[in-house]
Amino acid sequence: MDMDLLIAPIIIFMIVVAPIWLVLHYRSKRQVSQGLTDEEFNQLNDLIAKADKMNGRIHTLEAILDAESPEWRTKHERV
């Protein structure tokens, strides 16, 4: 009796859910293995350029702070 209750969900799973699951799984694997699209590559390059620009600004700000307030780093560590 208990086995009869499990047969219908198992059959539905095998006919409907499992094939969809497998198709979506292997489609996502293929997309990952193909690498970056042109749009993603351009976005990555833009982010790299912004990070480099921000790095330069941080170095400039630290140089200004070092010149105007040499102890600013130690003051910040104590807080």
C-alpha positions, 0 to 999 in steps of 0.5 A: 500500500505504501509503495503504491503511493510512491509510484505516481510521484516517482513516475511524474518526477521521471517524466516531467521534472528530471528531463527539465532539470537535466536540460537546464543543468547542462545548458548552464554548464555549457554557458559557464564553459564558453567564458565571457560574452563581449558585453561581460568582457566590456563591463569587466574592463570598465570595472578595472578602469574604475578600480585603477582610477579609484586607486590613484585617487586613494593614493593622492588622498593619502599623500595629501593627508600625510603632508597635512597631518602625518599622524592621521594613520596612528590616530585612526588606529587608536579609535 
